[in-house]
Amino acid sequence: MQLEVIGVGGAGCRIADAIRAAEPAGGSFLTDVFAFDTDEADLQRTVLPESHRYRYGAESAFDDGLEAATETGQEHAAELLEVLERGSPTEADAFLVAVGLGGVTGGGTVPALVAALQRTYDESVYVLATLPADREFDPNAGEPSGLGGGSRKASAGENTPPRPDAATNAVRTLERLEGVASAIVPFDNETWLRPGEELADARDRSNRALATRVAAVFAGGGESDGPVAQTVIDASDIERIVGNESAIVTLGYAEQTVETTSSKFGLGLLPTEREVEAREAVSAVETVVRKGIRGKLTLECEPETAARGLLIVGGPPAWLNRQAIAEGRRTLESAIGGSGILGGDAPRPDGETVFAGVVLADVESDRLEELRAAAARST
Ligand SMILES: Nc1nc2c(ncn2[C@@H]2O[C@H](COP(=O)(O)OP(=O)(O)OP(=O)(O)O)[C@@H](O)[C@H]2O)c(=O)[nH]1
């Protein structure tokens, strides 16, 4: 499928940039990637061409908190939509708007932009939204326990500027997206931070992890000039699973490096493609499927709470064992509470990993409840 990605605000633009960089070689799943921000210096740090970066509004217009920023965002929505015309929005099968919740620029702009996209195009508009880490809004937030350090407190670190309104801003923006976004994919910065790590130090790694998950799911169907998947997942399949009613969606992912060439050299002294035994292909697929479902998710939740699920298994074609993939689908089906399951494969002839991309849709998450409680305490 073809996805158009639009990053808004500091986090949104960095994530959009990371998604562009995660595009698998040889095959494109992105029509255009745009970055919208009030901060020119941040925009220039992206790898995106100038035509696809756009500074809007005065930075000071976003100085008066989220409510005023939301009005400013509404004033700029039509202008931002016009900038998208520089690309090919009509070729997109879906839009993905990336934003960091907790701030003012992205959080103030994205609800109006998403509403404008929904009014203008028939395609789904998904929102990828980071959730603020505890230490941003709670100076007493402790480090994750059990890592040898006892209960040492991690106050908002030197590089992590406190944002006392972060939880409130995040919850308000989520409320404004409800009924507007086709689906919301949160990425919880709290769970992706390592103990003692500053947000600024974690963000490139986090953005790469998020981008890898987006590429695994949305680039699933195969590469434009490579072998076609046996079961292609297209835009309407994704819409069926992810939904169109602002469902909360979380992404899982796991990969295993596999040996694709033989250590014996063939004629011409070039490494030859190695024959893959069914047993090892099955084992690799089983491992990544299990870890993709049970490993770290973009938003932690019990898979049992998911109403629907999608599994994409990718890698070098010789490793994509059909039976193991079918078994993986059954594993996902029994892991989730609901019954809507789809599965597909993603051949990557030059890939060196077998991977599983997992979508759990319409989930319940304690983390969102925690943020709502933190927002309620601070108002
Ligand atoms: N995962 C991730 N999260 C980020 C990144 N940058 C910022 N964040 C998170 O996103 C939130 C919003 O930050 P920004 O995107 O910089 O804020 P903004 O929308 O530009 O708005 P203001 O800075 O308030 O004008 C922060 O509180 C962090 O929780 C990033 O690169 N990656």
The ligand as an SDF file (V2000), in Angstrom:
LIG
                    3D

 32 34  0  0  0  0  0  0  0  0999 V2000
    9.5170    9.3200   20.7340 N   0  0  0  0  0  0  0  0  0  0  0  0
    9.8070   10.6350   20.6910 C   0  0  0  0  0  0  0  0  0  0  0  0
    9.1790   11.4720   21.5070 N   0  0  0  0  0  0  0  0  0  0  0  0
    9.5110   12.7860   21.4400 C   0  0  0  0  0  0  0  0  0  0  0  0
   10.5030   13.2720   20.5600 C   0  0  0  0  0  0  0  0  0  0  0  0
   10.6120   14.6040   20.7460 N   0  0  0  0  0  0  0  0  0  0  0  0
    9.7180   14.9350   21.6910 C   0  0  0  0  0  0  0  0  0  0  0  0
    9.0310   13.8430   22.1160 N   0  0  0  0  0  0  0  0  0  0  0  0
    7.8770   13.7800   23.0200 C   0  0  0  0  0  0  0  0  0  0  0  0
    6.8810   14.6200   22.4270 O   0  0  0  0  0  0  0  0  0  0  0  0
    6.4260   15.5840   23.3410 C   0  0  0  0  0  0  0  0  0  0  0  0
    6.1460   16.8590   22.5870 C   0  0  0  0  0  0  0  0  0  0  0  0
    7.3910   17.4350   22.1750 O   0  0  0  0  0  0  0  0  0  0  0  0
    7.5420   18.2310   20.8020 P   0  0  0  0  0  0  0  0  0  0  0  0
    7.0480   17.4130   19.6680 O   0  0  0  0  0  0  0  0  0  0  0  0
    8.9200   18.7520   20.7410 O   0  0  0  0  0  0  0  0  0  0  0  0
    6.5300   19.4210   21.0470 O   0  0  0  0  0  0  0  0  0  0  0  0
    5.8740   20.3450   19.9380 P   0  0  0  0  0  0  0  0  0  0  0  0
    4.6440   19.7090   19.3740 O   0  0  0  0  0  0  0  0  0  0  0  0
    6.9150   20.7690   18.9500 O   0  0  0  0  0  0  0  0  0  0  0  0
    5.3450   21.5480   20.8140 O   0  0  0  0  0  0  0  0  0  0  0  0
    6.0990   22.6210   21.7130 P   0  0  0  0  0  0  0  0  0  0  0  0
    7.5410   22.2180   21.8450 O   0  0  0  0  0  0  0  0  0  0  0  0
    5.3460   22.5750   23.0100 O   0  0  0  0  0  0  0  0  0  0  0  0
    5.8940   23.8930   20.9650 O   0  0  0  0  0  0  0  0  0  0  0  0
    7.5200   15.6600   24.3800 C   0  0  0  0  0  0  0  0  0  0  0  0
    6.9510   16.0480   25.6020 O   0  0  0  0  0  0  0  0  0  0  0  0
    8.1000   14.2640   24.4140 C   0  0  0  0  0  0  0  0  0  0  0  0
    7.3410   13.4230   25.2770 O   0  0  0  0  0  0  0  0  0  0  0  0
   11.1300   12.3530   19.6820 C   0  0  0  0  0  0  0  0  0  0  0  0
   11.9770   12.6790   18.8250 O   0  0  0  0  0  0  0  0  0  0  0  0
   10.7490   11.0460   19.7960 N   0  0  0  0  0  0  0  0  0  0  0  0
  1  2  1  0
  2  3  2  0
  2 32  1  0
  3  4  1  0
  4  5  2  0
  4  8  1  0
  5  6  1  0
  5 30  1  0
  6  7  2  0
  7  8  1  0
  8  9  1  0
  9 10  1  0
  9 28  1  0
 10 11  1  0
 11 12  1  0
 11 26  1  0
 12 13  1  0
 13 14  1  0
 14 15  2  0
 14 16  1  0
 14 17  1  0
 17 18  1  0
 18 19  2  0
 18 20  1  0
 18 21  1  0
 21 22  1  0
 22 23  2  0
 22 24  1  0
 22 25  1  0
 26 27  1  0
 26 28  1  0
 28 29  1  0
 30 31  2  0
 30 32  1  0
M  END
$$$$
